[in-house]
């Protein structure tokens, strides 16, 4: 630095000019702009929250008697992954079948349910654990209606 110390440089430039040469300046400007812009696109755009549906649902795996089982502990597959696998397999089944086919939703649920339970049984066998002899796949739909939260539980597939 040509023999000049840092403190000598700091004394030569006034502090307002030094402020523009720090990395924190960009952060401060960004924070101020975000505070002014608030929650407006493109500063915070979360499309998954833009149009929430009135109904939400989750999938539940139970034994033959309808009692929930600890799927994640037995198979390593989380409950949310069970739902994702069901939806993925249903879409694949829909693409494979003829649109003019007479197969009903019940047929689709049976075929997809068998594939899903086969996958869960393989995962539990890999972990050295046993699933109940009979399994059921439930869809529990949650909705807000008349100021109350209501649940509708239906069996999609049962062994």
Secondary structure, 3 states (H helix, E strand, C coil): CCCCCHHHHHHHCCHHHHHCCCHHHHHHHHHHHHHHHCCCCCCCCCHHHCCCCCEEEEEEEEECCCCECCHHHHHCCCHHHHHHHHHHHHHHHHHHCCCCCCCCHHHHHHHHHHHHHHHHHHHHHHCCCCCCCCEEEEEEEEEEECCEEEEEEEEEEEC
